[in-house]
Amino acid sequence: MITHNPGVGKRSNSLLITEIGLPIVVLVFFVWVVWLVFSLVGDMARARGHNPWPWWLLSIAWSPFASIVILWLFFSVEESK
């Protein structure tokens, strides 16, 4: 005898939040962190009188953290006039 069980096949809201909401929040967080790192590279390049585009491309090709270290070690900040 087959009986209808209304609880079968239903998902709880907490499960949907965990399966959908949490990955979206994590993705947005990581995109924000990447944006912060690349904006730091651009701000550091501008503060040293450089165009940020080559430094962004170097960051993509190599490492944004290496670009930050290179800018920090080998180029001094230009004083504003």
N, C-alpha and C positions, 0 to 999 in steps of 0.2 A: 504494500500500500504506500503510495507516494503522498506525502503531506507537504504543505507549503510552509516553509520556514521564512518569515519576513526578515530575519537577521542575516541570512546567507546572501553574500554578494554585496552587502552594503559596506561602505568604508566609513570609518569614523572621521570626524573633522580633524582631530589631532594627527591622524595618519596622513591626511591630505596636506596639512600644513607642514609636516615633517618631510614628505616626499616632494612637494612642490615649492613651498615657501622657503624652507631652509636652503636648498641649493641656489635659489635665486638671490637670497640675501648674501650667501657666501660668494657668489659670482660678482655681485655688485661691489662687495667689499674688496675683492682682489682687483677688480678694474680700477677702483678708487686708489688703491695702494700703488698700482702701476702708473696711474696718472700722476700721483704725488711724486714718485721717483723721477719720472721724465720731466715734470715741471721743475723739480729741483735742479736737474741737469741744465735745463734751459735758463733758469735764473742765474745759476753759477756762471754759465757761458756769457750771458749778457753783462753780468757784474764785472767780468774780466775783459770786456770790450770785444767779444767774439760773437759771430753769428751762431745762433743755437742749432741751426739745421745740421751742420756737419757733426756736431756733438750728439744730436739725437740719432743720426744715422749710425755713428760709431757705437752708440749705446745699443741699438738694435742688433748690429752686426757682432759686437763683442760683448759688452756688459755695461749696464748703466752704472754699476758700482765702481767699475774700473774707470769710467769716464769721470765720475765724481772725484776719485782719488787723483787722477791725472790733473784735472783742473785745480784741485786743492793744492797739490804739491808743486806744480811747475808754473802756474800762472798766478800773479798777484792781482788783487782786486784793484780796479781803477778808482781813484778818488773822484767824486763828483765835483764839477766846477762851480 
